[in-house]
Amino acid sequence: MQKLICPVISLCALWLVAGGSLQASETLFAKSNRFQIPYQYDAAEMQRMEAVEIQLHVSQDQGQTWQKSLSVSPETGRFDYKAPHDGEFWFSVKTLNRRQQLIPSEANTTPELKVIVDTEEPLLNLNLVQPQPGRVSLSWVANDSNLNAETLSLEYQQADSGGWQRVSVLPSPEGETSWSVSQGGVVAVRGKVNDEAGNSGSATAQVDIDRQQFGTRDEVSPPDFTKPIAEANPFSQNVSISKSFADPIPKTTPTPVQPQFVSQSQPAPVMPAPSAEGFPSVNGESPANANSANNNSAGAAVRTVNSLRFQVNYKVDEVGPSGVGHVEFFITENDGQKWYRYGEDPDHVSPFTVQVPKDGRYGFDLRARSGAGLAANPPQSGNKPPIVIVVDQTAPVIHMQPPQQGFSGALNQVVIRWQLEDQNPAEKPVALSYATTPQGPWQPIGGWQADQGSYLWDVNDNLPPKLYIRITARDAAGNLASAQTQQPLMIDLTRPSARIVNVESLPTGQEAANNSSVQPYNNGPGR
């Protein structure tokens, strides 16, 4: 009877609940923990066998033990399975007949389908630096337990690239490359990599290449906070215009410009920026969410950066025949209570480089003056800044406690505890990883997650017996910090047991000689 079941039931390709299928192979990967497992059967043979149900048996320890997971009527044709966690699952189907016999028997259970469930996206870290003026160095590290390094894609954008261009490298989990930047300026890089399950991880980075050899645009002076702007319009002046030219010049006031800020150490487009609605994101998050706790300026876009130096992309609208005579920038440290004149863009062409003296919260605004001398009033005391930049160069501080195995009596659970300190934390600031050596390579335990102060890790026999654990933290500005165990954590899922195997009597003389080591039994009072 067991030989008859082989052609009667067979597992088909794996179907994800969200749609699409995974073609059969030795081991399948699924990025969702919910999927359908169809099966095929011979209806006539099933009727002859008097089959009453089809059972799905699952092993989570590579076939050492099996448990019944689901049962359906034969005509159902599929199992709707939900994996309890990420990991490797083996599946086998059995038929139960009216005599309550399993075919094949439990003793003859073999895997018919192997699935690795992986819902975590890969972690990709990019490091972009200037090793020398006019040159860029890019290094990357991609971590995932099921990384598909062949999918690595790296692109760069700079002033002379005309858009995003491919970085030509051999795909690998980690590597380094460099190239020359003929015109200097901001260089941005973005990367993407997938794992075998199809999860995608991405990262961005940027750096400002020294451009002193290109003129005075990089000669930036910090703002002078000792000289607040006057309440009167500093642009007002007597302009002498001849009668013949007076009429053709329209007496319009240029519209105040909504600036856009691009940190030199944070990812953002290098080309001329869109309007404020297209404000660049921080690590994939909108500026309003990147530092919402500090957003006290009504209607102001808030951006958190980790550099004292960043660029302003701007656009001047409603320019008349006289053109643009000046573009001036204004700065405030107290949300518009007092404004200071920062400086002027000498060539009136975006972008404009800004440098602040220290970490803090800065509001910005700017005004354009026409060639005929017409301009809007500068920002006055009480005017809120349209854009606020929070400069934060301080990395988070991590206080890591020693991990503990056997939390609440469960040997297969390790509790990891920490305390995180930062003024501008990211929405999901913590990532956990492990390695067999203090130097790595590090494998992710979980992706970026909320700061809960602890994490309960389910371990299994597939892990090495000695592990180092690392906690990585990031803030809204992109500053990174990490802490790791100095001593390895022993992963031991075996609970020792002891039993008495024999009893031997001691000779009289030997008993006296060993009397000092014998503990007499006393069940009297006080025992």
C-alpha positions as CSV (number, residue, x, y, z in Angstrom):
1,M,0.0,0.0,0.0
2,Q,2.9,2.4,0.7
3,K,4.2,2.0,-2.8
4,L,0.9,3.0,-4.2
5,I,1.0,6.4,-2.5
6,C,4.0,7.7,-4.4
7,P,2.1,8.4,-7.7
8,V,-1.1,9.2,-5.8
9,I,0.1,12.4,-4.1
10,S,2.9,14.7,-5.0
11,L,3.8,18.3,-3.9
12,C,3.8,21.0,-6.6
13,A,5.4,24.3,-6.8
14,L,5.1,26.7,-3.8
15,W,2.7,29.5,-4.2
16,L,3.0,32.7,-2.1
17,V,-0.2,34.1,-0.6
18,A,0.6,37.5,-2.0
19,G,0.8,36.1,-5.5
20,G,3.3,34.4,-7.8
21,S,5.0,31.1,-7.4
22,L,8.4,29.6,-6.6
23,Q,9.5,27.0,-9.0
24,A,10.5,23.7,-7.5
25,S,14.2,23.1,-6.8
26,E,16.2,21.4,-4.1
27,T,15.5,24.2,-1.7
28,L,13.0,27.0,-2.1
29,F,13.2,30.5,-0.6
30,A,10.1,32.5,0.5
31,K,10.1,36.1,1.7
32,S,6.6,35.7,3.2
33,N,5.7,33.5,6.1
34,R,2.4,32.7,4.5
35,F,2.3,30.5,1.4
36,Q,0.2,27.7,-0.3
37,I,1.6,24.2,-0.9
38,P,-0.5,22.6,-3.7
39,Y,-0.5,18.8,-4.2
40,Q,-1.6,16.5,-7.0
41,Y,-3.4,13.2,-6.5
42,D,-5.2,10.4,-8.3
43,A,-8.9,10.6,-7.4
44,A,-9.7,7.0,-8.3
45,E,-6.8,5.7,-6.4
46,M,-7.7,7.8,-3.4
47,Q,-11.2,6.4,-3.5
48,R,-9.9,2.8,-3.6
49,M,-7.7,3.5,-0.6
50,E,-10.7,5.0,1.3
51,A,-8.7,8.1,2.0
52,V,-10.4,10.5,4.5
53,E,-7.8,13.3,4.8
54,I,-4.4,14.5,3.6
55,Q,-1.9,15.6,6.3
56,L,1.0,18.0,6.0
57,H,3.9,17.1,8.3
58,V,6.6,19.6,9.1
59,S,10.1,19.4,10.4
60,Q,12.0,22.4,11.8
61,D,15.2,20.5,12.7
62,Q,16.1,19.1,9.2
63,G,14.2,15.9,9.6
64,Q,15.2,14.9,13.1
65,T,11.6,15.3,14.3
66,W,8.3,15.7,12.5
67,Q,5.0,17.1,13.6
68,K,1.6,17.1,12.0
69,S,0.8,20.7,11.0
70,L,-2.3,20.7,8.8
71,S,-5.0,18.3,7.5
72,V,-7.5,18.8,4.7
73,S,-9.9,16.7,2.7
74,P,-8.3,15.0,-0.4
75,E,-10.2,17.2,-2.9
76,T,-8.9,20.5,-1.3
77,G,-5.7,20.3,-3.4
78,R,-3.5,22.6,-1.3
79,F,-2.3,23.5,2.2
80,D,-2.4,27.1,3.4
81,Y,0.7,27.2,5.6
82,K,1.9,30.0,7.9
83,A,5.5,29.6,9.2
84,P,5.8,30.6,12.9
85,H,9.2,32.3,12.3
86,D,12.1,32.5,9.8
87,G,14.1,29.5,9.2
88,E,14.3,26.2,7.2
89,F,11.2,24.0,7.0
90,W,10.8,20.5,5.6
91,F,7.5,19.2,4.4
92,S,6.0,15.8,3.8
93,V,2.4,14.7,3.0
94,K,0.6,11.6,4.3
95,T,-2.7,10.0,3.6
96,L,-5.1,8.9,6.4
97,N,-7.6,6.2,5.5
98,R,-10.8,5.1,7.2
99,R,-8.9,2.5,9.3
100,Q,-6.8,5.4,10.8
101,Q,-3.7,4.2,9.0
102,L,-1.1,6.7,7.9
103,I,0.4,6.1,4.5
104,P,3.4,6.3,4.5
105,S,3.9,5.6,8.1
106,E,5.5,8.1,10.5
107,A,8.7,5.9,10.5
108,N,9.1,6.4,6.8
109,T,8.8,10.1,6.7
110,T,11.0,11.8,4.1
111,P,11.1,15.4,3.0
112,E,9.3,16.2,-0.3
113,L,9.7,19.9,-0.1
114,K,12.3,22.2,1.6
115,V,11.6,25.8,2.1
116,I,13.7,28.5,3.8
117,V,11.5,31.4,5.1
118,D,13.4,34.7,5.1
119,T,11.4,37.8,5.8
120,E,14.3,40.1,6.7
121,E,15.8,42.4,4.2
122,P,19.6,42.5,3.7
123,L,21.7,45.1,5.5
124,L,23.8,47.2,3.1
125,N,26.3,49.8,4.4
126,L,28.0,52.3,2.1
127,N,31.0,54.4,3.1
128,L,31.9,57.2,0.8
129,V,35.0,59.3,1.6
130,Q,37.5,61.7,-0.1
131,P,41.0,60.2,0.2
132,Q,42.4,63.2,-1.5
133,P,41.1,66.3,-3.3
134,G,39.4,65.3,-6.6
135,R,39.0,61.6,-5.8
136,V,36.3,59.5,-4.2
137,S,36.6,56.2,-2.4
138,L,33.6,53.9,-2.0
139,S,33.5,50.8,0.2
140,W,30.5,48.6,0.9
141,V,29.5,45.7,3.2
142,A,26.3,43.6,2.7
143,N,25.1,41.2,5.4
144,D,22.3,38.6,5.2
145,S,22.1,34.9,6.1
146,N,20.9,34.2,2.5
147,L,22.6,37.0,0.6
148,N,22.6,36.9,-3.2
149,A,25.7,39.0,-3.9
150,E,25.2,38.7,-7.7
151,T,22.3,41.2,-7.4
152,L,24.4,44.0,-6.0
153,S,23.9,47.2,-7.9
154,L,25.8,50.5,-7.2
155,E,25.2,53.8,-8.9
156,Y,26.7,57.3,-8.5
157,Q,25.7,60.8,-9.4
158,Q,27.9,63.9,-9.6
159,A,28.0,67.3,-11.2
160,D,29.4,66.1,-14.5
161,S,27.7,62.7,-14.7
162,G,24.4,63.9,-16.2
163,G,22.3,61.6,-14.0
164,W,22.7,58.3,-12.2
165,Q,25.6,56.2,-13.6
166,R,26.5,52.6,-12.8
167,V,29.6,51.9,-10.7
168,S,31.4,49.1,-12.4
169,V,32.4,46.5,-9.7
170,L,32.4,42.7,-9.4
171,P,29.4,41.8,-7.2
172,S,30.6,40.6,-3.8
173,P,29.4,40.9,-0.2
174,E,32.1,43.5,0.5
175,G,34.5,45.5,-1.5
176,E,36.1,48.9,-2.3
177,T,36.6,51.0,-5.4
178,S,37.6,54.6,-6.2
179,W,37.4,57.1,-9.1
180,S,38.3,60.7,-10.0
181,V,35.9,63.6,-9.8
182,S,37.1,66.2,-12.4
183,Q,34.8,69.0,-11.3
184,G,34.6,68.4,-7.6
185,G,31.3,69.0,-5.8
186,V,28.8,66.7,-4.2
187,V,29.0,63.0,-5.1
188,A,26.1,60.8,-4.2
189,V,26.0,57.0,-4.3
190,R,23.1,54.6,-3.9
191,G,23.2,50.8,-3.7
192,K,20.8,47.9,-3.7
193,V,21.1,44.1,-3.0
194,N,18.7,41.2,-2.7
195,D,18.8,38.0,-0.8
196,E,17.8,34.5,-2.2
197,A,14.2,35.1,-1.0
198,G,13.8,38.3,-3.0
199,N,14.0,40.8,-0.1
200,S,15.8,44.0,-1.1
201,G,18.1,46.1,1.0
202,S,19.3,49.6,0.0
203,A,21.5,52.4,1.2
204,T,22.8,55.8,0.1
205,A,25.7,58.0,0.9
206,Q,27.3,61.2,-0.3
207,V,30.4,63.3,0.2
208,D,31.5,66.8,-0.9
209,I,34.8,66.8,-2.8
210,D,37.1,69.7,-2.2
211,R,36.6,72.3,-4.9
212,Q,38.9,75.2,-3.8
213,Q,40.7,75.0,-7.1
214,F,37.5,76.1,-8.9
215,G,37.2,79.6,-7.5
216,T,35.5,81.3,-4.6
217,R,32.3,79.4,-4.3
218,D,33.7,77.1,-1.7
219,E,35.2,79.9,0.4
220,V,32.5,79.7,3.0
221,S,32.6,81.8,6.2
222,P,30.5,80.8,9.2
223,P,27.7,83.3,10.0
224,D,28.3,86.2,12.3
225,F,25.7,85.8,15.1
226,T,26.9,89.1,16.7
227,K,25.2,91.2,14.0
228,P,21.4,90.7,13.7
229,I,19.8,92.2,10.7
230,A,18.1,95.6,11.1
231,E,14.3,95.8,11.3
232,A,14.4,98.1,8.2
233,N,14.8,96.7,4.8
234,P,18.6,96.5,4.2
235,F,17.9,96.3,0.4
236,S,16.2,99.7,0.3
237,Q,18.3,102.3,-1.6
238,N,17.8,105.3,-3.9
239,V,17.9,104.0,-7.5
240,S,18.4,106.5,-10.3
241,I,16.7,105.3,-13.5
242,S,16.6,107.4,-16.7
243,K,13.2,108.1,-18.1
244,S,13.7,106.1,-21.3
245,F,14.3,102.9,-19.3
246,A,11.8,103.5,-16.5
247,D,8.7,102.2,-18.1
248,P,9.9,98.9,-19.6
249,I,11.1,97.7,-16.2
250,P,8.2,96.0,-14.3
251,K,8.1,97.0,-10.7
252,T,7.5,93.5,-9.4
253,T,8.9,91.9,-6.2
254,P,10.5,88.5,-6.6
255,T,8.7,85.7,-4.7
256,P,10.5,84.5,-1.6
257,V,12.3,81.3,-2.4
258,Q,11.7,78.0,-0.6
259,P,15.2,76.6,-0.2
260,Q,16.2,72.9,-0.2
261,F,19.1,71.7,1.9
262,V,21.4,68.8,0.9
263,S,23.8,67.6,3.6
264,Q,27.3,66.7,2.4
265,S,27.2,63.6,4.5
266,Q,23.6,62.5,3.7
267,P,22.1,61.1,0.6
268,A,20.3,63.5,-1.7
269,P,20.2,64.3,-5.4
270,V,23.0,66.4,-6.7
271,M,21.2,68.0,-9.7
272,P,19.0,71.1,-9.2
273,A,16.4,70.3,-6.6
274,P,12.6,70.3,-7.0
275,S,10.3,72.4,-4.9
276,A,9.9,71.9,-1.1
277,E,7.4,69.1,-1.8
278,G,10.3,67.1,-3.2
279,F,12.5,67.6,-0.1
280,P,15.1,64.8,0.0
281,S,14.6,62.0,2.5
282,V,17.0,60.8,5.3
283,N,17.6,57.0,5.1
284,G,14.4,56.5,3.2
285,E,12.3,58.6,5.6
286,S,10.6,61.9,5.0
287,P,12.3,64.9,6.7
288,A,9.1,65.6,8.7
289,N,9.5,62.1,10.2
290,A,13.2,62.2,10.5
291,N,13.1,64.5,13.5
292,S,9.4,65.1,14.3
293,A,10.2,65.6,18.0
294,N,12.1,68.7,17.2
295,N,9.7,70.1,14.7
296,N,8.4,73.2,16.5
297,S,8.2,75.5,13.5
298,A,4.7,75.5,12.1
299,G,4.8,74.5,8.5
300,A,8.6,74.2,8.4
301,A,10.3,71.2,6.8
302,V,12.8,69.6,9.3
303,R,15.9,67.8,8.2
304,T,18.5,66.2,10.4
305,V,22.1,66.0,9.1
306,N,25.4,65.0,10.5
307,S,27.6,67.6,8.9
308,L,28.4,71.3,9.7
309,R,28.6,71.9,6.0
310,F,25.8,71.4,3.6
311,Q,24.4,72.8,0.4
312,V,21.3,74.8,-0.5
313,N,19.6,74.2,-3.8
314,Y,17.3,77.1,-4.6
315,K,15.3,78.6,-7.5
316,V,14.3,82.2,-8.1
317,D,10.9,82.7,-9.7
318,E,9.3,85.8,-11.4
319,V,12.5,87.2,-12.7
320,G,12.0,90.5,-14.7
321,P,14.1,92.0,-17.6
322,S,16.6,93.4,-15.1
323,G,17.5,89.9,-13.9
324,V,18.7,88.9,-10.5
325,G,21.0,91.3,-8.7
326,H,21.6,89.5,-5.4
327,V,20.5,86.4,-3.5
328,E,21.0,86.7,0.3
329,F,20.6,84.0,2.9
330,F,19.4,84.5,6.5
331,I,19.7,82.3,9.5
332,T,18.1,81.9,12.9
333,E,19.0,79.9,16.0
334,N,15.8,80.4,17.9
335,D,13.0,79.6,15.5
336,G,12.7,83.1,14.1
337,Q,12.9,85.2,17.2
338,K,16.0,86.8,15.9
339,W,17.4,86.6,12.4
340,Y,20.9,87.1,11.1
341,R,22.2,87.8,7.7
342,Y,24.3,84.8,6.6
343,G,25.8,85.9,3.3
344,E,25.3,86.3,-0.4
345,D,25.6,83.8,-3.3
346,P,28.0,85.7,-5.6
347,D,27.0,84.1,-8.9
348,H,23.2,83.8,-8.1
349,V,23.3,80.2,-9.3
350,S,22.2,77.2,-7.2
351,P,23.6,75.6,-5.1
352,F,24.9,77.7,-2.2
353,T,27.3,76.1,0.4
354,V,26.4,76.7,4.0
355,Q,28.6,76.1,7.1
356,V,27.5,76.4,10.7
357,P,29.8,76.6,13.7
358,K,28.5,73.8,15.8
359,D,25.7,71.3,16.4
360,G,22.3,72.8,16.9
361,R,19.0,73.7,15.3
362,Y,19.1,76.3,12.5
363,G,16.3,77.9,10.5
364,F,17.0,79.3,7.1
365,D,15.3,81.7,4.6
366,L,16.5,83.7,1.6
367,R,15.6,86.7,-0.4
368,A,16.3,87.7,-4.1
369,R,16.8,91.2,-5.3
370,S,16.2,92.2,-8.9
371,G,18.8,94.1,-11.0
372,A,16.6,97.2,-10.5
373,G,17.0,96.9,-6.7
374,L,13.5,95.5,-5.9
375,A,13.3,92.8,-3.2
376,A,11.0,91.5,-0.5
377,N,11.6,92.5,3.1
378,P,14.1,90.3,4.9
379,P,12.7,88.0,7.6
380,Q,11.6,89.9,10.7
381,S,11.6,88.9,14.3
382,G,8.8,86.4,14.8
383,N,8.8,85.1,11.2
384,K,9.1,81.4,11.3
385,P,11.8,79.8,9.0
386,P,10.4,77.8,6.1
387,I,13.1,75.1,6.6
388,V,14.9,74.0,9.8
389,I,18.1,72.0,9.8
390,V,19.1,70.0,12.9
391,V,22.9,69.5,12.8
392,D,23.8,66.4,14.9
393,Q,27.3,65.0,14.6
394,T,27.1,62.9,17.8
395,A,26.7,59.2,17.4
396,P,24.3,57.3,19.7
397,V,25.6,55.9,23.0
398,I,24.9,52.2,23.6
399,H,25.0,50.6,27.0
400,M,24.9,46.8,26.3
401,Q,24.3,44.3,29.0
402,P,25.6,40.7,28.8
403,P,23.2,38.4,26.9
404,Q,21.6,35.6,28.8
405,Q,20.6,32.2,27.6
406,G,17.7,30.3,29.1
407,F,15.3,33.3,29.6
408,S,12.3,32.2,31.7
409,G,13.6,28.6,31.7
410,A,13.7,28.3,27.9
411,L,17.1,27.0,26.8
412,N,16.5,28.0,23.2
413,Q,16.0,31.7,24.0
414,V,18.7,34.4,24.5
415,V,17.7,37.8,25.8
416,I,19.7,40.8,24.6
417,R,19.4,44.0,26.6
418,W,20.6,47.5,26.0
419,Q,20.1,51.2,26.7
420,L,20.3,53.7,23.9
421,E,21.0,57.4,24.4
422,D,20.5,60.0,21.6
423,Q,18.9,63.4,21.1
424,N,17.6,62.6,17.6
425,P,17.0,58.9,17.3
426,A,15.8,57.3,14.1
427,E,12.4,55.8,13.9
428,K,13.9,52.3,13.9
429,P,17.4,52.9,15.4
430,V,18.6,49.4,16.4
431,A,19.9,46.4,14.5
432,L,21.3,43.2,16.0
433,S,23.9,40.8,14.5
434,Y,26.2,37.9,15.5
435,A,29.5,36.5,14.4
436,T,31.8,33.6,15.4
437,T,34.8,36.0,15.8
438,P,35.0,39.5,17.2
439,Q,36.1,40.7,13.8
440,G,33.1,39.2,12.0
441,P,31.7,38.6,9.4
442,W,28.5,39.7,11.1
443,Q,25.2,37.9,10.3
444,P,21.9,39.8,11.0
445,I,19.7,38.6,13.9
446,G,17.0,41.1,12.9
447,G,16.6,44.2,10.7
448,W,16.3,47.7,11.9
449,Q,13.8,47.8,14.7
450,A,12.3,50.1,17.3
451,D,14.2,50.7,20.5
452,Q,12.5,48.4,22.9
453,G,15.5,48.0,25.2
454,S,15.6,44.2,24.8
455,Y,15.2,41.5,22.2
456,L,14.3,37.8,22.7
457,W,16.3,35.7,20.2
458,D,15.2,32.1,19.4
459,V,18.3,30.0,18.8
460,N,18.7,26.5,17.4
461,D,21.2,23.7,17.0
462,N,22.3,25.1,13.6
463,L,24.2,28.0,15.3
464,P,27.8,27.7,16.2
465,P,28.4,27.0,19.9
466,K,30.3,30.3,20.5
467,L,28.9,33.6,19.3
468,Y,29.7,37.3,19.6
469,I,26.7,39.6,19.6
470,R,26.7,43.2,18.2
471,I,24.2,46.0,18.6
472,T,24.3,48.8,15.9
473,A,22.5,52.0,16.5
474,R,21.7,54.9,14.2
475,D,20.1,58.3,14.7
476,A,18.0,60.5,12.3
477,A,21.2,62.2,11.0
478,G,22.7,58.9,10.0
479,N,25.4,58.7,12.8
480,L,26.2,55.1,13.6
481,A,27.5,53.5,16.8
482,S,28.0,49.8,17.8
483,A,28.7,47.8,20.9
484,Q,29.5,44.1,21.0
485,T,30.2,41.4,23.6
486,Q,33.9,41.1,24.6
487,Q,33.5,37.4,25.5
488,P,31.7,34.8,23.4
489,L,28.3,33.6,24.4
490,M,28.1,29.8,24.8
491,I,25.0,28.4,23.0
492,D,24.3,25.1,24.7
493,L,20.8,23.6,24.3
494,T,21.6,20.4,26.2
495,R,20.3,20.2,29.8
496,P,22.6,18.0,31.8
497,S,21.2,15.0,33.8
498,A,22.7,12.8,36.5
499,R,21.8,9.3,37.7
500,I,23.2,6.7,40.2
501,V,24.8,3.8,38.3
502,N,26.2,1.6,41.2
503,V,26.8,1.3,45.0
504,E,30.0,-0.2,46.4
505,S,30.8,-0.8,50.1
506,L,34.2,0.3,51.4
507,P,36.6,-2.0,53.4
508,T,36.8,-1.2,57.2
509,G,40.3,0.2,57.0
510,Q,39.7,2.3,54.0
511,E,36.6,3.7,55.5
512,A,38.6,5.0,58.4
513,A,41.3,6.4,56.1
514,N,38.7,8.3,54.1
515,N,36.6,9.4,57.0
516,S,37.4,13.1,56.4
517,S,35.7,13.0,53.0
518,V,32.6,11.1,54.1
519,Q,29.5,13.1,54.8
520,P,27.4,11.3,57.5
521,Y,23.6,11.3,57.0
522,N,21.7,12.8,59.9
523,N,17.9,13.1,59.8
524,G,17.7,14.4,63.4
525,P,16.4,17.8,64.5
526,G,17.8,20.7,62.6
527,R,18.3,18.8,59.4
